[in-house]
Amino acid sequence: MGPIQQPNPFKPWADTLRELGVMGLVRESVPVEASALAPPQLVPSLPAESPAPVPLPVPRRALAAAKPPVTRPATVPGYTPPDDPVGNPPADIWASAPDLASLADCTKGCLACPLGPGRFRFVFGEGNPKARLMFIGEGPGKDEDQQGRPFVGKAGELLDKMIGGMGFKRDQVYIANVVKCRPPDNRTPTPQESQTCLGYLKRQIELIDPSVIVTLGATPLKELLGVQVGITKVRGCWQRLDLGRAIPVMPTFHPAYVLRQYTDEVRRAVWSDLKAARAWLEEHP
């Protein structure tokens, strides 16, 4: 049998990716023999020195009714959080918020960690409140702090193209960060800052109930999943988050890292991770 021309379903996004300079995220169609049309491997293998991947969790199902008690760790030494319910929202209030709007309303005045007083806007997150696909980054940058929206700077432009390459629009997915306030000089949030804000993120995830989560960079992988191994060793390897049910998590590089480390290897790796997440959604409608 002669060569078969594979269609490229992502060509509409190829032009926009090329304009942004990240064409390497989309591979052009190439003729292949029919015998080579085997299904892709969904879960890449880890390097020998890396820990074994977590078993792939079961497909989406309803959250369990019983939930563990919510606790908030101590804040950074030297900072005294306010004791009022606006500046330091009680856990029993935000942990029982019935929807995202209620959760945003009861947490938007939070000053429970040192990042709060220095922010311009509280960046809660945005997107489809019942999205099947959720992206989680580290924290807001300058543009996000000014606009009150996640991923609106250069890294956000790239994330939009990544989402488009997967066949989605931005308003069809949900985008959030580990911390809701911008760290000074865009530094990595401290473990105390991350853990202080983590309860809000977990409640977001519970309310959205996504089928798949894509984590962007090392911080959500470390703070949300407790994975201490570097992102370069675990990206592309399925993890899982247990919040009443097991949610499959695909770690990949942060868009800002892709823009800094602009190599074919990095771009191919990210695209491989995104295709794996999309494949899971297609196989578990």
C-alpha positions as CSV (number, residue, x, y, z in Angstrom):
1,M,0.0,0.0,0.0
2,G,1.3,3.4,-0.9
3,P,1.8,6.3,1.5
4,I,-1.2,7.8,3.2
5,Q,-1.5,11.5,3.7
6,Q,-2.5,12.2,7.3
7,P,-4.9,15.1,7.7
8,N,-3.9,17.9,10.0
9,P,-7.0,18.9,12.1
10,F,-5.1,21.7,13.7
11,K,-4.2,23.7,10.6
12,P,-6.6,26.6,11.5
13,W,-4.3,27.1,14.5
14,A,-1.1,26.6,12.6
15,D,-1.1,30.2,11.2
16,T,-1.7,31.8,14.6
17,L,1.0,29.6,16.2
18,R,3.4,30.6,13.5
19,E,2.7,34.3,14.1
20,L,3.5,33.8,17.7
21,G,6.7,32.0,16.8
22,V,5.7,28.7,18.4
23,M,5.0,26.7,15.2
24,G,7.0,23.8,16.8
25,L,4.0,23.0,18.9
26,V,2.1,21.8,15.9
27,R,3.7,19.2,13.6
28,E,2.8,19.3,9.9
29,S,1.2,16.2,8.3
30,V,3.7,13.8,6.7
31,P,3.0,10.7,4.5
32,V,3.2,7.5,6.5
33,E,2.8,3.8,5.6
34,A,-0.5,2.3,6.8
35,S,1.5,-0.1,8.9
36,A,2.8,2.8,10.9
37,L,-0.6,4.1,11.8
38,A,-0.5,2.6,15.3
39,P,-2.3,4.5,18.2
40,P,0.1,6.8,20.1
41,Q,1.4,5.9,23.5
42,L,-0.8,7.9,26.0
43,V,1.6,7.7,28.9
44,P,5.3,8.3,28.1
45,S,7.8,6.4,30.2
46,L,9.8,8.1,32.9
47,P,13.6,8.1,32.8
48,A,15.2,5.4,34.8
49,E,16.2,7.6,37.6
50,S,12.7,9.1,38.0
51,P,9.9,7.6,40.2
52,A,7.4,5.3,38.6
53,P,4.3,7.1,37.2
54,V,1.1,7.1,39.3
55,P,-1.5,4.6,38.0
56,L,-3.9,6.3,35.7
57,P,-7.1,7.1,37.7
58,V,-10.6,6.1,36.8
59,P,-12.8,8.3,34.6
60,R,-14.8,11.2,35.9
61,R,-17.5,10.5,38.4
62,A,-19.5,12.4,41.0
63,L,-17.6,13.8,44.1
64,A,-18.0,11.8,47.2
65,A,-20.2,13.5,49.8
66,A,-17.8,13.1,52.7
67,K,-14.9,15.5,52.7
68,P,-12.0,15.8,55.2
69,P,-11.9,18.8,57.5
70,V,-10.2,21.9,56.0
71,T,-7.3,23.4,57.8
72,R,-5.1,26.4,57.0
73,P,-1.4,26.3,57.9
74,A,0.3,29.0,59.8
75,T,1.3,32.1,57.7
76,V,4.8,33.4,57.2
77,P,6.6,34.4,60.4
78,G,6.5,38.1,60.9
79,Y,3.2,38.7,59.2
80,T,0.1,39.0,61.2
81,P,-3.1,38.3,59.2
82,P,-6.3,40.2,60.1
83,D,-8.8,38.5,62.3
84,D,-11.9,39.7,60.5
85,P,-13.9,37.4,58.1
86,V,-13.2,39.5,55.1
87,G,-9.4,39.7,55.4
88,N,-9.1,36.2,56.8
89,P,-12.1,34.2,55.4
90,P,-13.1,31.4,57.8
91,A,-12.5,27.9,56.3
92,D,-16.1,26.7,57.0
93,I,-17.4,29.5,54.8
94,W,-15.3,29.1,51.7
95,A,-15.1,25.3,52.0
96,S,-18.9,25.1,51.8
97,A,-19.3,27.7,49.0
98,P,-22.0,26.3,46.7
99,D,-20.6,27.7,43.4
100,L,-17.7,29.6,42.0
101,A,-19.4,33.0,42.3
102,S,-20.0,32.5,46.0
103,L,-16.4,31.3,46.5
104,A,-15.0,34.3,44.7
105,D,-17.2,36.6,46.7
106,C,-16.1,35.3,50.1
107,T,-12.4,35.2,49.3
108,K,-11.7,38.3,47.2
109,G,-10.8,40.4,50.2
110,C,-8.3,37.8,51.5
111,L,-5.2,39.2,53.3
112,A,-4.3,35.9,55.1
113,C,-0.8,35.9,53.7
114,P,1.8,38.7,52.9
115,L,0.9,38.7,49.2
116,G,-2.6,40.1,49.9
117,P,-1.6,43.6,51.0
118,G,0.7,44.0,48.0
119,R,-1.7,43.1,45.3
120,F,-3.6,45.4,43.0
121,R,-6.3,42.8,42.1
122,F,-7.3,39.4,43.4
123,V,-7.0,37.0,40.5
124,F,-9.6,34.3,41.2
125,G,-9.6,32.5,37.9
126,E,-11.9,32.3,34.9
127,G,-13.6,30.1,32.3
128,N,-16.3,27.6,32.0
129,P,-17.6,26.7,35.5
130,K,-18.2,23.1,34.4
131,A,-15.2,22.7,32.2
132,R,-13.9,19.2,31.5
133,L,-10.3,20.6,31.1
134,M,-8.6,22.8,33.7
135,F,-5.2,24.5,33.6
136,I,-3.4,25.5,36.8
137,G,-0.4,27.8,36.9
138,E,1.7,29.3,39.6
139,G,0.5,32.8,40.2
140,P,-0.4,36.2,38.7
141,G,2.1,38.4,37.0
142,K,2.1,42.1,36.4
143,D,-0.5,42.0,33.6
144,E,-2.7,39.6,35.5
145,D,-2.5,41.7,38.7
146,Q,-3.6,44.8,36.8
147,Q,-6.5,43.2,35.0
148,G,-7.6,40.7,37.6
149,R,-7.5,37.8,35.1
150,P,-5.2,34.8,34.8
151,F,-2.7,34.4,31.9
152,V,-3.3,37.6,30.0
153,G,0.4,38.5,29.3
154,K,2.8,37.0,26.8
155,A,2.6,33.6,28.5
156,G,-1.2,33.9,28.4
157,E,-1.1,34.5,24.6
158,L,0.9,31.3,24.2
159,L,-1.5,29.4,26.5
160,D,-4.4,30.6,24.4
161,K,-2.7,29.1,21.3
162,M,-2.0,25.9,23.2
163,I,-5.6,25.6,24.2
164,G,-6.7,26.3,20.6
165,G,-4.3,23.7,19.3
166,M,-6.1,21.2,21.5
167,G,-9.4,22.1,19.8
168,F,-10.8,24.3,22.5
169,K,-11.5,27.9,23.1
170,R,-10.4,29.8,26.2
171,D,-14.0,30.1,27.5
172,Q,-14.5,26.3,27.2
173,V,-11.8,25.5,29.7
174,Y,-11.0,26.9,33.2
175,I,-7.8,28.6,34.1
176,A,-6.6,29.3,37.7
177,N,-3.4,29.6,39.7
178,V,-2.0,28.2,43.0
179,V,-1.9,31.7,44.5
180,K,-4.4,34.5,43.7
181,C,-2.2,37.5,44.4
182,R,1.0,38.5,42.6
183,P,4.3,37.7,44.4
184,P,6.7,40.6,44.4
185,D,8.8,40.8,41.2
186,N,7.0,37.7,40.0
187,R,9.0,35.4,42.3
188,T,8.0,31.9,43.1
189,P,5.4,31.9,45.9
190,T,6.8,30.5,49.2
191,P,5.4,27.2,50.5
192,Q,3.6,29.2,53.2
193,E,1.9,31.5,50.7
194,S,1.0,28.6,48.5
195,Q,-0.5,26.5,51.2
196,T,-2.4,29.4,52.7
197,C,-4.2,29.9,49.3
198,L,-4.4,26.2,48.4
199,G,-7.8,25.6,50.0
200,Y,-9.4,28.1,47.6
201,L,-7.9,26.3,44.6
202,K,-9.1,22.9,45.9
203,R,-12.6,24.2,46.4
204,Q,-12.5,25.6,42.8
205,I,-11.5,22.2,41.5
206,E,-14.3,20.5,43.5
207,L,-16.9,22.9,42.1
208,I,-15.7,22.6,38.5
209,D,-15.2,18.9,38.7
210,P,-12.9,18.7,35.6
211,S,-12.2,15.4,33.8
212,V,-8.5,16.4,33.3
213,I,-6.2,18.9,34.9
214,V,-3.1,20.2,33.1
215,T,-0.6,21.7,35.5
216,L,1.8,24.4,34.2
217,G,5.3,24.4,35.7
218,A,6.7,23.1,39.0
219,T,4.7,25.0,41.6
220,P,1.3,23.5,41.1
221,L,2.9,20.1,40.8
222,K,4.7,20.6,44.1
223,E,2.1,22.4,46.1
224,L,-1.1,20.8,44.8
225,L,0.1,17.2,44.3
226,G,3.1,17.1,46.7
227,V,5.5,16.0,43.9
228,Q,9.0,17.1,44.8
229,V,10.7,15.8,41.7
230,G,11.6,18.5,39.1
231,I,9.2,19.2,36.3
232,T,11.6,18.1,33.6
233,K,11.5,14.6,35.0
234,V,7.8,14.2,35.5
235,R,6.3,16.2,32.7
236,G,4.3,14.0,30.3
237,C,3.8,11.4,33.0
238,W,0.2,11.1,34.4
239,Q,-0.3,12.0,38.1
240,R,-3.6,12.1,40.0
241,L,-5.2,14.4,42.5
242,D,-7.6,12.9,45.0
243,L,-10.4,15.2,46.0
244,G,-13.2,12.8,46.8
245,R,-12.5,11.2,43.4
246,A,-9.3,10.7,41.5
247,I,-8.7,13.3,38.8
248,P,-6.0,12.6,36.2
249,V,-3.3,15.3,36.0
250,M,-0.9,15.9,33.1
251,P,2.1,18.0,34.1
252,T,3.8,20.1,31.5
253,F,6.1,23.1,31.2
254,H,4.8,26.6,32.0
255,P,4.2,28.8,28.9
256,A,6.7,31.3,30.3
257,Y,9.3,28.6,30.4
258,V,8.6,27.7,26.8
259,L,9.1,31.4,25.8
260,R,12.4,31.5,27.6
261,Q,13.7,28.1,26.5
262,Y,12.6,28.4,22.9
263,T,13.8,25.0,21.6
264,D,12.3,22.4,19.4
265,E,12.7,19.9,22.2
266,V,10.7,21.9,24.7
267,R,8.0,22.8,22.2
268,R,7.6,19.2,21.1
269,A,7.4,18.0,24.7
270,V,4.6,20.5,25.5
271,W,2.7,19.5,22.5
272,S,3.0,15.8,23.3
273,D,1.6,16.5,26.8
274,L,-1.3,18.4,25.5
275,K,-2.1,15.7,23.0
276,A,-2.1,13.2,25.8
277,A,-4.6,15.3,27.8
278,R,-6.8,15.7,24.8
279,A,-6.7,11.9,24.1
280,W,-7.9,11.2,27.6
281,L,-10.9,13.5,27.1
282,E,-11.7,11.9,23.8
283,E,-11.5,8.4,25.3
284,H,-13.6,9.2,28.3
285,P,-16.4,11.5,27.1
